[in-house]
Amino acid sequence: MSFQEVNTGAAGAGISTFETSTGDRALGARPAFTQVSIFGFVFFESTTFLPGSFTLRLQNNTGFAIKSLDIAYDIFSYNDTNFASAWGFSHSADNSAYTMVGSLDFNSAGTASGSPGWDTVARDTDITGLSVADGDYYYLRWSNSDTAGGLTGNRDQFALDNIAVSAEVIPEPETYALFVGVACLGLVVLRNKWAVIQAKRAS
């Protein structure tokens, strides 16, 4: 797989690392569809990242089972074409059956901006009801598709950055008890320290 390194929004079709701001790069793509017709007959057609997707594989190395994930990321878009495109988010426990999260869908405008630049939209979601065992994997996917416009040509450019993932785990009973014990110990130390401070103030 090859990547383009693009310092402006004028990228060719394919996967790129876009400079969305000075010194800050994001992984993204410009999808495209090419069709060549001769005397009304389609002679050749090809697609580039259309449809396409980026998949992030996460491995649980917490030592516990994960019961929920909090996901946050930024979508960057560069609207320089008259094609409307959509980027959606989905997740999977087996990298086969994916669950879409419709509330995170992002759609670009069907008309090119007169002075295009990188626009940013923040997205976040909680994935609950999980049971990801220690050592197992979980998958996050961002996919693109056409929503409006013609057939042949480059689509708007999109990129992902600032992806943050945090997990809530299910500790074993004895581990949970240890956490409670440590918390109580901290409370005792805090109370003793407060008593010493009070005694010093009294003297």
Contacts in CASP RR format, 6 or more apart in sequence:
PFRMAT RR
TARGET T0000
AUTHOR 0000-0000-0000
METHOD contacts of the structure
MODEL  1
MSFQEVNTGAAGAGISTFETSTGDRALGARPAFTQVSIFGFVFFESTTFL
PGSFTLRLQNNTGFAIKSLDIAYDIFSYNDTNFASAWGFSHSADNSAYTM
VGSLDFNSAGTASGSPGWDTVARDTDITGLSVADGDYYYLRWSNSDTAGG
LTGNRDQFALDNIAVSAEVIPEPETYALFVGVACLGLVVLRNKWAVIQAK
RAS
1 15 0 8 1.000
2 15 0 8 1.000
3 15 0 8 1.000
3 16 0 8 1.000
3 17 0 8 1.000
4 11 0 8 1.000
4 12 0 8 1.000
4 14 0 8 1.000
4 15 0 8 1.000
4 16 0 8 1.000
4 17 0 8 1.000
5 16 0 8 1.000
5 17 0 8 1.000
5 25 0 8 1.000
6 12 0 8 1.000
6 16 0 8 1.000
6 17 0 8 1.000
6 18 0 8 1.000
6 19 0 8 1.000
7 19 0 8 1.000
8 19 0 8 1.000
9 18 0 8 1.000
9 78 0 8 1.000
9 80 0 8 1.000
9 116 0 8 1.000
9 117 0 8 1.000
9 118 0 8 1.000
9 157 0 8 1.000
10 80 0 8 1.000
11 18 0 8 1.000
11 30 0 8 1.000
11 157 0 8 1.000
12 30 0 8 1.000
12 32 0 8 1.000
12 154 0 8 1.000
13 30 0 8 1.000
13 31 0 8 1.000
13 32 0 8 1.000
13 48 0 8 1.000
13 49 0 8 1.000
13 154 0 8 1.000
14 29 0 8 1.000
14 30 0 8 1.000
14 31 0 8 1.000
14 32 0 8 1.000
14 48 0 8 1.000
14 49 0 8 1.000
15 27 0 8 1.000
15 28 0 8 1.000
15 29 0 8 1.000
15 49 0 8 1.000
16 27 0 8 1.000
16 28 0 8 1.000
16 29 0 8 1.000
16 30 0 8 1.000
16 157 0 8 1.000
16 159 0 8 1.000
17 25 0 8 1.000
17 26 0 8 1.000
17 27 0 8 1.000
17 28 0 8 1.000
18 25 0 8 1.000
18 26 0 8 1.000
18 28 0 8 1.000
18 76 0 8 1.000
18 78 0 8 1.000
18 118 0 8 1.000
18 157 0 8 1.000
18 159 0 8 1.000
19 25 0 8 1.000
20 26 0 8 1.000
20 76 0 8 1.000
20 118 0 8 1.000
20 120 0 8 1.000
20 159 0 8 1.000
20 161 0 8 1.000
21 118 0 8 1.000
24 161 0 8 1.000
25 161 0 8 1.000
26 74 0 8 1.000
26 76 0 8 1.000
26 159 0 8 1.000
26 160 0 8 1.000
26 161 0 8 1.000
27 54 0 8 1.000
27 159 0 8 1.000
27 160 0 8 1.000
27 161 0 8 1.000
28 54 0 8 1.000
28 76 0 8 1.000
28 157 0 8 1.000
28 158 0 8 1.000
28 159 0 8 1.000
28 160 0 8 1.000
29 49 0 8 1.000
29 52 0 8 1.000
29 54 0 8 1.000
29 144 0 8 1.000
29 157 0 8 1.000
29 158 0 8 1.000
29 159 0 8 1.000
30 48 0 8 1.000
30 49 0 8 1.000
30 154 0 8 1.000
30 155 0 8 1.000
30 156 0 8 1.000
30 157 0 8 1.000
30 158 0 8 1.000
31 47 0 8 1.000
31 48 0 8 1.000
31 49 0 8 1.000
31 50 0 8 1.000
31 51 0 8 1.000
31 52 0 8 1.000
31 85 0 8 1.000
31 144 0 8 1.000
31 146 0 8 1.000
31 154 0 8 1.000
31 155 0 8 1.000
32 47 0 8 1.000
32 48 0 8 1.000
32 49 0 8 1.000
32 50 0 8 1.000
32 153 0 8 1.000
32 154 0 8 1.000
32 155 0 8 1.000
33 45 0 8 1.000
33 46 0 8 1.000
33 47 0 8 1.000
33 48 0 8 1.000
33 50 0 8 1.000
33 146 0 8 1.000
33 151 0 8 1.000
33 152 0 8 1.000
33 153 0 8 1.000
33 155 0 8 1.000
34 44 0 8 1.000
34 45 0 8 1.000
34 46 0 8 1.000
34 47 0 8 1.000
34 48 0 8 1.000
34 152 0 8 1.000
34 153 0 8 1.000
35 42 0 8 1.000
35 44 0 8 1.000
35 45 0 8 1.000
35 151 0 8 1.000
35 152 0 8 1.000
36 42 0 8 1.000
36 43 0 8 1.000
36 44 0 8 1.000
36 45 0 8 1.000
37 43 0 8 1.000
49 144 0 8 1.000
50 144 0 8 1.000
50 145 0 8 1.000
50 146 0 8 1.000
50 155 0 8 1.000
51 143 0 8 1.000
51 144 0 8 1.000
51 145 0 8 1.000
52 143 0 8 1.000
52 144 0 8 1.000
53 141 0 8 1.000
53 142 0 8 1.000
53 143 0 8 1.000
53 144 0 8 1.000
54 141 0 8 1.000
54 142 0 8 1.000
54 160 0 8 1.000
55 95 0 8 1.000
55 139 0 8 1.000
55 140 0 8 1.000
55 141 0 8 1.000
56 139 0 8 1.000
56 140 0 8 1.000
56 141 0 8 1.000
56 163 0 8 1.000
57 95 0 8 1.000
57 137 0 8 1.000
57 138 0 8 1.000
57 139 0 8 1.000
58 69 0 8 1.000
58 137 0 8 1.000
58 138 0 8 1.000
58 139 0 8 1.000
58 140 0 8 1.000
58 165 0 8 1.000
59 135 0 8 1.000
59 136 0 8 1.000
59 137 0 8 1.000
60 66 0 8 1.000
60 132 0 8 1.000
60 133 0 8 1.000
60 134 0 8 1.000
60 135 0 8 1.000
60 136 0 8 1.000
60 137 0 8 1.000
60 138 0 8 1.000
60 167 0 8 1.000
61 134 0 8 1.000
61 135 0 8 1.000
62 134 0 8 1.000
62 167 0 8 1.000
62 169 0 8 1.000
63 134 0 8 1.000
63 135 0 8 1.000
63 169 0 8 1.000
64 134 0 8 1.000
64 169 0 8 1.000
64 170 0 8 1.000
64 171 0 8 1.000
64 172 0 8 1.000
64 175 0 8 1.000
65 131 0 8 1.000
65 132 0 8 1.000
65 133 0 8 1.000
65 134 0 8 1.000
65 169 0 8 1.000
65 170 0 8 1.000
66 130 0 8 1.000
66 131 0 8 1.000
66 132 0 8 1.000
66 138 0 8 1.000
66 167 0 8 1.000
66 168 0 8 1.000
66 169 0 8 1.000
66 170 0 8 1.000
67 128 0 8 1.000
67 129 0 8 1.000
67 130 0 8 1.000
67 131 0 8 1.000
67 168 0 8 1.000
67 169 0 8 1.000
67 170 0 8 1.000
68 126 0 8 1.000
68 127 0 8 1.000
68 128 0 8 1.000
68 129 0 8 1.000
68 130 0 8 1.000
68 167 0 8 1.000
68 168 0 8 1.000
69 91 0 8 1.000
69 126 0 8 1.000
69 127 0 8 1.000
69 130 0 8 1.000
69 138 0 8 1.000
69 165 0 8 1.000
69 166 0 8 1.000
69 167 0 8 1.000
69 168 0 8 1.000
70 124 0 8 1.000
70 125 0 8 1.000
70 126 0 8 1.000
70 127 0 8 1.000
70 165 0 8 1.000
70 166 0 8 1.000
70 167 0 8 1.000
70 168 0 8 1.000
71 89 0 8 1.000
71 91 0 8 1.000
71 124 0 8 1.000
71 125 0 8 1.000
71 126 0 8 1.000
71 127 0 8 1.000
71 140 0 8 1.000
71 163 0 8 1.000
71 164 0 8 1.000
71 165 0 8 1.000
72 122 0 8 1.000
72 123 0 8 1.000
72 124 0 8 1.000
72 162 0 8 1.000
72 163 0 8 1.000
72 164 0 8 1.000
72 165 0 8 1.000
73 122 0 8 1.000
73 123 0 8 1.000
73 124 0 8 1.000
73 160 0 8 1.000
73 161 0 8 1.000
73 162 0 8 1.000
73 163 0 8 1.000
73 164 0 8 1.000
74 120 0 8 1.000
74 121 0 8 1.000
74 122 0 8 1.000
74 123 0 8 1.000
74 160 0 8 1.000
74 161 0 8 1.000
74 162 0 8 1.000
75 87 0 8 1.000
75 106 0 8 1.000
75 120 0 8 1.000
75 121 0 8 1.000
75 122 0 8 1.000
75 123 0 8 1.000
75 158 0 8 1.000
75 159 0 8 1.000
75 160 0 8 1.000
76 118 0 8 1.000
76 119 0 8 1.000
76 120 0 8 1.000
76 158 0 8 1.000
76 159 0 8 1.000
76 160 0 8 1.000
76 161 0 8 1.000
77 106 0 8 1.000
77 108 0 8 1.000
77 118 0 8 1.000
77 119 0 8 1.000
77 121 0 8 1.000
77 156 0 8 1.000
77 157 0 8 1.000
77 158 0 8 1.000
77 159 0 8 1.000
78 116 0 8 1.000
78 117 0 8 1.000
78 118 0 8 1.000
78 119 0 8 1.000
78 156 0 8 1.000
78 157 0 8 1.000
78 158 0 8 1.000
79 108 0 8 1.000
79 109 0 8 1.000
79 110 0 8 1.000
79 112 0 8 1.000
79 113 0 8 1.000
79 116 0 8 1.000
79 117 0 8 1.000
79 119 0 8 1.000
79 156 0 8 1.000
80 112 0 8 1.000
80 113 0 8 1.000
80 116 0 8 1.000
80 117 0 8 1.000
80 156 0 8 1.000
80 157 0 8 1.000
81 112 0 8 1.000
81 153 0 8 1.000
81 154 0 8 1.000
81 155 0 8 1.000
81 156 0 8 1.000
82 110 0 8 1.000
82 111 0 8 1.000
82 112 0 8 1.000
82 149 0 8 1.000
82 150 0 8 1.000
83 108 0 8 1.000
83 110 0 8 1.000
83 146 0 8 1.000
83 148 0 8 1.000
83 149 0 8 1.000
83 150 0 8 1.000
83 153 0 8 1.000
83 154 0 8 1.000
83 155 0 8 1.000
83 156 0 8 1.000
84 107 0 8 1.000
84 108 0 8 1.000
84 109 0 8 1.000
84 110 0 8 1.000
84 146 0 8 1.000
84 147 0 8 1.000
84 148 0 8 1.000
84 149 0 8 1.000
84 156 0 8 1.000
85 107 0 8 1.000
85 108 0 8 1.000
85 144 0 8 1.000
85 145 0 8 1.000
85 146 0 8 1.000
85 147 0 8 1.000
85 155 0 8 1.000
85 156 0 8 1.000
85 158 0 8 1.000
86 105 0 8 1.000
86 106 0 8 1.000
86 107 0 8 1.000
86 108 0 8 1.000
86 144 0 8 1.000
86 145 0 8 1.000
86 146 0 8 1.000
86 147 0 8 1.000
87 105 0 8 1.000
87 106 0 8 1.000
87 142 0 8 1.000
87 143 0 8 1.000
87 144 0 8 1.000
87 158 0 8 1.000
88 100 0 8 1.000
88 101 0 8 1.000
88 102 0 8 1.000
88 104 0 8 1.000
88 105 0 8 1.000
88 106 0 8 1.000
88 142 0 8 1.000
88 143 0 8 1.000
88 144 0 8 1.000
89 100 0 8 1.000
89 101 0 8 1.000
89 102 0 8 1.000
89 104 0 8 1.000
89 105 0 8 1.000
89 123 0 8 1.000
89 125 0 8 1.000
89 140 0 8 1.000
89 141 0 8 1.000
89 142 0 8 1.000
90 98 0 8 1.000
90 99 0 8 1.000
90 100 0 8 1.000
90 101 0 8 1.000
90 140 0 8 1.000
90 141 0 8 1.000
90 143 0 8 1.000
91 98 0 8 1.000
91 99 0 8 1.000
91 101 0 8 1.000
91 127 0 8 1.000
91 138 0 8 1.000
91 139 0 8 1.000
91 140 0 8 1.000
91 141 0 8 1.000
92 98 0 8 1.000
92 99 0 8 1.000
92 138 0 8 1.000
92 139 0 8 1.000
92 141 0 8 1.000
93 130 0 8 1.000
93 132 0 8 1.000
93 138 0 8 1.000
93 139 0 8 1.000
94 139 0 8 1.000
95 137 0 8 1.000
95 139 0 8 1.000
98 139 0 8 1.000
98 141 0 8 1.000
101 125 0 8 1.000
103 125 0 8 1.000
104 123 0 8 1.000
104 125 0 8 1.000
106 121 0 8 1.000
106 123 0 8 1.000
106 158 0 8 1.000
107 147 0 8 1.000
108 156 0 8 1.000
108 158 0 8 1.000
110 148 0 8 1.000
110 149 0 8 1.000
118 159 0 8 1.000
130 138 0 8 1.000
131 170 0 8 1.000
132 138 0 8 1.000
140 165 0 8 1.000
142 160 0 8 1.000
144 155 0 8 1.000
144 158 0 8 1.000
146 155 0 8 1.000
171 179 0 8 1.000
END
